[in-house]
Amino acid sequence: MTKIIETTLVNKMMKDKLVRTSITKDSFLYFFHFYYAHYVKYDTADFQKEIIHHLEKSHKEDLYIVAFRGSGKSTMVTTAYPLWAILGKQQKKFCVILCQTQAQAKQHMMNIKRELEDNELLRRDLGPFKEESDEWGAKSLVFNKHGARISVASTDQSIRGLRHHEHRPDLFICDDVEDVQSTKTRESRAKTYSWLHSEVIPAGDKDTRLIVVGNLLHEDSMLMRIKNDIDLNKARGVFKEYPLIDENGVCLWPGKYPTKEALEEERLKIANEIAWQREYLLRIIPSDEQVIHREWIHYYDEVPLNKKDTDGWAMSKSIRIGVDLAISQTETADYTAMVAGKIIGDGRTSEIYILPNIINKKLTFPETVDMCKNLHQIYRENKNPTFVIEDVAYQK
């Protein structure tokens, strides 16, 4: 195995605390490969070095990592990095690790605690530490020598007003705060995204760092929304995706999977093809309930000309707006939907092009009427658009 740290240097670091702490303080790469060498069973891949580089290069740059299952992302980001962030040059004082469930949070705490208890050099250099249970129900490890704390909590626990002495959280790590079940409904997806921006981020300070580790489970999941925000310059940070096999068919971890046979053997271990595509290739696989698939959708700057138009035949054109009404304002209630379509042609030869300004909101009755009036005004071309509304109860 190609070594990150030369054997002679390892021997010096084993014998001399000053040598090892001065080296590992500046480099998370060295910190991980020295204190966590027992986790490194294969040659460290380039993508893993890149993750480590992004973790260590800045103390405040937000980082979002999507990587295949078994890539080591949680070991690097959630188990090792919080300790280096305290012991190393970033000098963090209050790290909060957030998971979807309390069981997951407890597991991450056990992983960190086990390293501190069983890893003699790490305990000697970072310790002593003590375990506490805080007033908000989160479990914590306190490092008095460094004036620092690591806490874990689940998404259903309040983290408002958290402080460690005078320090507000200066490092948030969100590890798998979404799963397939929580991304099934729009309400759940919106709730997770809102939780991040209304509960987590405001609990920090101006230089607090946010790191999110997870997978792309839905087109509208929290991580996909963040990715879109960054692409549109609505948010700052680095978003990195690492599938096991990239778009060119190259395996990102040749040390663990040196041959096509090794990759095929891994694929055969997975229960089904959907899990392989989603968890290892990072492809968003629609659920069985999804009616419209993304690959079916095509975008146009202008409505394409129908063949009969190009031949000089006059074609029938009209705009119709389908409306599905909902009156309830409760969190679990349906949304009022309004979709405008331009119909070109007649009968079976007609084509429908969906127009912009799609409405999907919770609306009161007066707001619904006003929205219909606005759409009528927008799409009133040569003649008025036709509204098509289901004739049932409230709709009627």
C-alpha positions in Angstrom: 0.0 0.0 0.0 1.3 3.4 -1.0 2.0 5.3 2.3 1.0 8.8 3.0 3.5 9.2 5.8 7.0 7.7 5.4 7.9 5.0 7.9 10.8 6.9 9.4 8.6 9.9 10.1 5.9 7.6 11.6 8.5 6.3 14.0 9.5 9.8 15.0 5.9 10.7 15.5 5.3 7.6 17.7 8.1 8.5 20.0 7.8 12.3 20.2 4.5 14.0 21.1 5.9 17.4 20.0 6.7 16.1 16.5 3.4 14.4 15.9 1.3 17.2 17.3 3.1 19.9 15.3 2.7 17.8 12.1 -0.9 16.7 12.6 -2.0 20.2 13.7 -1.3 21.6 10.3 -2.4 18.7 8.2 -5.7 16.8 8.5 -4.3 14.4 5.8 -1.4 13.5 8.2 -3.7 13.6 11.3 -6.1 11.0 9.7 -3.5 8.7 8.3 -1.6 8.7 11.7 -4.3 8.5 14.3 -6.8 6.7 12.1 -4.4 4.4 10.3 -6.4 1.4 11.4 -9.2 2.6 9.1 -7.0 2.8 6.0 -7.2 -0.7 4.6 -6.7 0.3 0.9 -4.7 2.9 -0.9 -6.2 6.3 -0.3 -8.1 7.4 -3.4 -7.7 10.8 -5.1 -11.3 11.7 -4.3 -10.7 11.0 -0.6 -7.6 13.2 -0.7 -9.8 15.9 -2.3 -12.4 15.6 0.5 -9.6 15.9 3.1 -8.2 18.9 1.2 -11.5 20.7 1.3 -11.9 19.9 5.0 -8.6 21.3 6.0 -8.2 24.3 3.6 -10.7 26.6 5.3 -12.2 26.9 8.8 -15.4 28.6 7.5 -16.1 27.5 3.9 -19.4 25.5 3.8 -18.9 22.1 2.3 -21.5 19.6 0.8 -20.3 16.1 0.1 -22.3 13.4 -1.8 -20.3 10.2 -2.1 -21.1 6.5 -2.7 -21.8 4.1 0.2 -18.6 2.7 1.7 -16.5 5.6 0.5 -15.3 6.5 4.0 -17.0 9.9 4.0 -18.6 9.5 7.5 -15.3 8.2 9.0 -13.4 11.2 7.6 -16.0 13.9 8.1 -18.0 12.9 11.1 -15.6 10.8 13.2 -12.1 12.2 12.6 -12.6 15.8 11.4 -14.3 17.1 14.5 -11.3 16.0 16.6 -8.8 17.6 14.2 -10.9 20.7 14.0 -10.4 21.1 17.8 -6.8 19.8 18.1 -5.6 21.2 14.8 -5.0 24.7 13.4 -8.7 25.5 12.9 -9.1 25.6 16.7 -12.9 25.0 16.8 -14.6 25.3 20.2 -18.0 23.9 19.7 -18.9 21.2 17.1 -22.4 20.0 16.8 -23.1 16.8 14.8 -26.7 16.4 13.6 -28.4 13.2 12.4 -31.9 12.3 11.4 -32.5 10.1 14.5 -31.3 9.9 18.0 -30.0 6.4 17.4 -27.8 7.6 14.6 -26.6 10.5 16.8 -25.8 8.1 19.6 -23.8 5.9 17.2 -21.7 8.8 16.0 -21.0 9.8 19.6 -20.0 6.2 20.4 -17.6 6.1 17.4 -15.8 9.2 18.5 -15.7 8.2 22.2 -14.4 4.7 21.3 -11.5 6.3 19.4 -10.6 8.5 22.4 -10.8 5.5 24.7 -9.0 2.9 22.6 -6.6 5.0 20.7 -3.8 5.6 23.3 -1.9 8.3 21.4 -5.1 10.2 20.5 -6.3 10.0 24.1 -3.0 11.2 25.4 -2.8 14.1 22.9 -6.4 15.3 23.0 -7.5 14.2 26.4 -8.6 14.2 29.1 -12.3 14.4 28.1 -15.6 13.8 29.9 -19.0 12.8 28.7 -22.0 15.0 29.6 -25.8 15.2 28.9 -26.9 18.7 28.1 -30.1 20.5 29.1 -31.5 20.1 25.6 -31.0 16.3 25.6 -27.9 16.1 23.4 -24.9 14.1 24.4 -21.5 15.8 24.6 -17.8 15.2 24.9 -16.0 18.0 26.7 -12.3 18.8 26.3 -11.4 21.1 29.2 -7.7 21.4 28.1 -8.9 22.9 24.8 -12.0 24.6 26.1 -14.0 22.7 23.5 -17.0 20.5 23.1 -18.5 18.0 20.6 -22.2 17.5 20.8 -24.6 15.2 18.9 -28.3 15.7 18.4 -31.1 14.6 16.1 -33.2 16.8 13.8 -36.2 16.6 16.2 -34.2 18.2 19.0 -34.1 21.9 19.5 -30.7 23.5 19.2 -31.7 27.1 19.6 -29.5 29.1 21.9 -26.8 26.5 22.3 -23.5 27.7 23.8 -20.4 26.3 25.2 -19.2 28.9 27.7 -19.1 32.0 25.5 -19.0 30.1 22.2 -21.9 29.5 19.9 -21.5 26.5 17.6 -18.7 27.2 15.2 -19.0 23.9 13.3 -22.1 22.1 12.2 -21.9 18.6 10.6 -25.1 17.2 9.2 -24.7 13.5 8.4 -27.6 11.7 6.6 -30.4 14.0 7.8 -32.6 12.7 5.0 -33.6 9.2 3.9 -35.9 7.8 1.2 -38.9 8.0 3.5 -38.4 11.6 4.5 -38.1 12.7 0.9 -41.3 11.1 -0.3 -43.5 14.1 0.2 -43.0 17.8 -0.7 -43.9 18.8 2.8 -41.2 16.6 4.4 -38.6 17.8 1.9 -39.5 21.5 2.6 -39.5 20.8 6.3 -35.9 19.5 6.2 -34.7 22.4 4.0 -36.5 24.9 6.3 -35.0 23.3 9.4 -31.5 23.8 8.1 -32.0 27.5 7.3 -34.3 28.4 10.2 -32.9 26.2 13.1 -29.3 25.2 12.3 -27.7 28.1 10.5 -29.0 30.8 12.8 -27.8 28.9 15.8 -24.2 29.5 14.6 -22.1 32.6 14.4 -20.7 34.6 11.4 -17.7 32.3 10.9 -19.5 29.1 11.7 -18.8 26.3 9.2 -21.6 24.0 7.8 -20.7 20.6 6.4 -23.4 18.4 5.0 -22.8 14.7 4.1 -25.5 12.6 2.4 -26.9 11.2 -0.8 -29.1 12.5 -3.6 -32.4 10.8 -2.8 -34.9 13.0 -4.7 -34.8 15.8 -7.3 -36.2 18.2 -4.6 -34.3 16.9 -1.6 -32.4 19.3 0.7 -29.1 18.5 -0.9 -30.5 19.1 -4.4 -32.0 22.4 -3.3 -28.6 23.4 -1.9 -26.9 22.4 -5.1 -29.4 24.5 -7.2 -28.9 27.4 -4.7 -25.1 27.3 -5.3 -25.5 27.0 -9.1 -27.8 30.1 -9.0 -25.4 32.0 -6.7 -28.1 32.0 -4.0 -25.7 30.2 -1.6 -22.0 29.9 -1.1 -20.0 26.8 -0.5 -18.4 23.9 -2.3 -20.6 21.0 -3.6 -18.8 17.8 -4.5 -20.2 14.5 -5.9 -18.3 11.3 -5.9 -20.0 8.3 -7.6 -18.2 5.0 -7.4 -18.0 5.0 -11.2 -17.8 8.4 -12.9 -19.4 9.4 -16.2 -16.4 8.1 -18.2 -16.7 4.7 -16.6 -13.7 5.1 -14.4 -13.8 3.7 -10.9 -12.9 6.4 -8.3 -11.4 3.9 -5.8 -9.0 1.6 -7.7 -7.3 0.7 -4.5 -10.4 -1.1 -3.3 -11.8 -2.1 -6.6 -8.8 -2.7 -8.9 -10.7 -4.7 -11.6 -14.1 -4.8 -13.3 -14.6 -8.2 -11.6 -14.2 -6.5 -8.2 -16.8 -3.9 -9.1 -19.2 -6.6 -10.4 -18.7 -8.6 -7.2 -19.7 -5.5 -5.1 -22.7 -4.8 -7.3 -24.0 -8.4 -6.8 -23.9 -7.9 -3.0 -26.6 -5.2 -3.4 -30.2 -6.2 -2.9 -31.6 -4.6 -6.1 -30.6 -2.4 -9.0 -32.3 0.7 -7.6 -30.1 0.6 -4.5 -27.0 0.2 -6.7 -27.9 3.1 -8.9 -28.9 5.4 -6.0 -26.3 4.5 -3.3 -23.3 3.8 -5.5 -23.7 5.7 -8.8 -25.6 8.6 -7.2 -28.4 8.6 -9.7 -31.7 9.8 -8.6 -34.2 7.0 -9.2 -37.9 8.0 -9.2 -40.2 6.1 -6.9 -43.0 3.9 -8.3 -45.5 6.7 -7.5 -43.8 9.3 -9.7 -46.0 10.1 -12.7 -43.7 12.4 -14.7 -40.0 11.5 -15.1 -37.3 14.1 -15.6 -36.0 12.6 -18.8 -39.3 13.1 -20.4 -39.2 16.8 -20.0 -37.8 19.0 -22.8 -37.4 22.8 -22.7 -38.0 25.3 -25.5 -37.3 29.0 -25.7 -40.2 29.3 -28.1 -43.1 26.9 -29.0 -41.8 24.9 -32.0 -43.6 25.3 -35.2 -46.0 22.5 -36.2 -45.3 20.9 -39.6 -48.6 22.1 -40.9 -47.7 25.6 -39.8 -44.5 25.4 -41.9 -46.6 24.2 -44.9 -48.8 27.3 -44.6 -51.9 25.6 -43.1 -53.7 27.5 -40.4 -53.6 25.5 -37.2 -56.0 25.8 -34.3 -54.2 27.3 -31.2 -55.6 27.9 -27.8 -54.5 28.2 -24.2 -56.1 26.3 -21.4 -55.3 26.5 -17.7 -55.9 23.4 -15.6 -56.8 24.2 -12.0 -56.9 21.8 -9.1 -58.2 23.6 -6.0 -57.5 23.0 -2.3 -58.8 25.1 0.5 -57.1 23.7 3.7 -54.1 25.6 5.1 -52.9 22.8 7.3 -49.3 21.6 7.0 -50.4 18.2 5.5 -53.0 19.6 3.1 -52.7 19.5 -0.7 -51.6 22.6 -2.7 -53.7 24.5 -5.2 -52.1 23.8 -8.6 -52.6 25.8 -11.8 -50.9 24.8 -15.0 -51.2 26.6 -18.4 -50.7 24.8 -21.6 -50.7 25.9 -25.3 -52.6 23.5 -27.5 -51.7 23.4 -31.2 -53.8 21.4 -33.6 -57.0 19.4 -33.2 -57.9 16.0 -32.0 -55.3 13.3 -31.9 -52.8 15.4 -33.9 -52.7 18.2 -31.3 -49.7 18.9 -29.2 -49.6 20.5 -25.8 -46.8 22.7 -24.6 -46.7 23.6 -20.9 -46.1 27.3 -20.3 -44.3 29.1 -17.5 -45.8 30.6 -14.3 -46.9 27.2 -12.9 -48.6 27.7 -9.5 -48.3 25.2 -6.7 -49.1 26.9 -3.4 -51.4 26.9 -0.4 -54.0 29.6 -1.2 -57.1 31.0 0.4 -60.2 31.4 -1.7 -59.6 35.2 -2.3 -55.9 34.4 -3.2 -57.1 31.7 -5.6 -59.4 34.1 -7.4 -56.6 36.8 -7.7 -54.2 34.2 -9.0 -56.7 33.1 -11.7 -57.1 36.7 -12.7 -53.3 37.2 -12.9 -52.9 34.1 -15.1 -55.8 35.3 -17.3 -54.0 38.6 -17.8 -50.7 36.9 -18.5 -52.0 34.5 -21.2 -54.7 36.7 -22.8 -53.2 36.8 -26.3 -55.6 37.0 -29.2 -58.4 35.5 -27.2 -59.0 34.7 -23.6 -57.6 31.4 -22.1 -60.0 28.8 -21.0 -59.9 27.6 -17.3 -60.5 23.9 -16.8 -61.6 23.2 -13.2 -62.8 19.9 -11.7 -66.5 20.1 -10.9 -66.4 18.6 -7.4 -67.6 20.2 -4.1 -65.4 23.2 -3.4 -64.2 23.3 -7.0 -67.7 23.8 -8.3 
